[in-house]
């Protein structure tokens, strides 16, 4: 059992809950921002970008590669993930980056510090996401951009509809709600930006999808979800909130293993995306 | 009241149920096919394309523009929509196109007739979509492509969550099921292609979204849905299946009007997409 391996103990290896997170890059998770980032870079190569809730830092690192003469700051509430993020940057040979501990509700930066402030799958997990967006707007320069992409967990599609996969969906939605989050973040993102003080004309809204369906994607996805169910922080939280038993989680893990073996299997979800022009 | 205006009587004007359908183009509804279509056109400018369930023909017409030296055939089960489709082609000045009546279960074409066979939001409405895909594969040449895009109605996201909009969602899902369709078509599309006889290695699966959220999109969307609720065939079918009363439909229409006025309003859905290489 590896339940006691916290990320800070093994910075060269992803923790169980991060296997899927570490597939994320700016290209697959911030595609709506990239054309704007490119045009901003052309007029100012020394862009500064803040990635809020950077986690293992794979998105931050790919941003840093896209603005080699700029600088990326990744910030995360969890101090234990920072060594892993720094290792990810080091393995990629990326130097124009730093990772700090901090909360999105009180970012440790002066007003108008960054050209671009970004977050991905952060607002979905927190109680007052409009306060987070207001804080992101505060630390962004005039003429800069606040960008966010948040899943809409209620749109998650799984095929085939194995009953235990349905239970897993309910478990994850329950965990999100128990932690104060909003499973319907994707559809609410625009309303949160307005509540944070942005005007509608400043906001560009779009949608995109994430999915797993090729043999290798199904394998990685199943492995990541099984690890979350068998070891790691998700399991601990679910037990703490009384959202299931160890036996339930094992049955869900077996269902994911069965799912991965099927040619007709797929998993997809819709995400909401905003660009706010400050 | 315009309930008795059938499309065949007014080919220059869209019927109530077609206002939203007529926003569809190859660019917004077949984007997953376009790169492949472009490369096929480069090696053979005289491509033939079949658009199954062409409806008002706006997608067919935009395909015809993309392959000006090729030819597009649009086919639809409903003979009353054909005059409208022909009018749409004529208004666009498109000549390399024809529209015919026919069913996807028994396409009136010899084996291996078309380079590309396409359908959009057709399989979601029918009882045995795998039979339709088998028939589409039959009329497609070896080396050709069968392409489909089908919504997953269970992923529809609406914000704000006005109660009557929730009722509308249930009405639409009920109508789909009552007609023998599958509201979860998007997630099942891959499994249907396998059931039709395609092998997994022949199938490319992807996902995309459709959405309405700008002021003008909300206006058009609300108008289209209100027309469906107040006049036209959707209302007639819903009454016939006992899925609501005239008063219910009026309340839903008023909710869509309220929705359209709100800055924070949005409507989005996930679609499944396949390309099958024959």
Boltz contact constraints between the chains, C-beta under 6 A:
constraints:
  - contact:
      token1: [A, 152]
      token2: [B, 157]
      max_distance: 6.0
  - contact:
      token1: [A, 155]
      token2: [B, 155]
      max_distance: 6.0
  - contact:
      token1: [A, 155]
      token2: [B, 270]
      max_distance: 6.0
  - contact:
      token1: [A, 157]
      token2: [B, 152]
      max_distance: 6.0
  - contact:
      token1: [A, 157]
      token2: [B, 187]
      max_distance: 6.0
  - contact:
      token1: [A, 159]
      token2: [B, 187]
      max_distance: 6.0
  - contact:
      token1: [A, 159]
      token2: [B, 188]
      max_distance: 6.0
  - contact:
      token1: [A, 187]
      token2: [B, 157]
      max_distance: 6.0
  - contact:
      token1: [A, 187]
      token2: [B, 159]
      max_distance: 6.0
  - contact:
      token1: [A, 188]
      token2: [B, 159]
      max_distance: 6.0
  - contact:
      token1: [A, 190]
      token2: [B, 264]
      max_distance: 6.0
  - contact:
      token1: [A, 190]
      token2: [B, 266]
      max_distance: 6.0
  - contact:
      token1: [A, 191]
      token2: [B, 264]
      max_distance: 6.0
  - contact:
      token1: [A, 194]
      token2: [B, 264]
      max_distance: 6.0
  - contact:
      token1: [A, 200]
      token2: [B, 263]
      max_distance: 6.0
  - contact:
      token1: [A, 205]
      token2: [B, 213]
      max_distance: 6.0
  - contact:
      token1: [A, 207]
      token2: [B, 209]
      max_distance: 6.0
  - contact:
      token1: [A, 207]
      token2: [B, 211]
      max_distance: 6.0
  - contact:
      token1: [A, 207]
      token2: [B, 268]
      max_distance: 6.0
  - contact:
      token1: [A, 209]
      token2: [B, 207]
      max_distance: 6.0
  - contact:
      token1: [A, 209]
      token2: [B, 270]
      max_distance: 6.0
  - contact:
      token1: [A, 211]
      token2: [B, 207]
      max_distance: 6.0
  - contact:
      token1: [A, 213]
      token2: [B, 205]
      max_distance: 6.0
  - contact:
      token1: [A, 263]
      token2: [B, 200]
      max_distance: 6.0
  - contact:
      token1: [A, 264]
      token2: [B, 190]
      max_distance: 6.0
  - contact:
      token1: [A, 264]
      token2: [B, 191]
      max_distance: 6.0
  - contact:
      token1: [A, 264]
      token2: [B, 194]
      max_distance: 6.0
  - contact:
      token1: [A, 266]
      token2: [B, 190]
      max_distance: 6.0
  - contact:
      token1: [A, 268]
      token2: [B, 207]
      max_distance: 6.0
  - contact:
      token1: [A, 270]
      token2: [B, 155]
      max_distance: 6.0
  - contact:
      token1: [A, 270]
      token2: [B, 209]
      max_distance: 6.0
  - contact:
      token1: [A, 270]
      token2: [B, 270]
      max_distance: 6.0
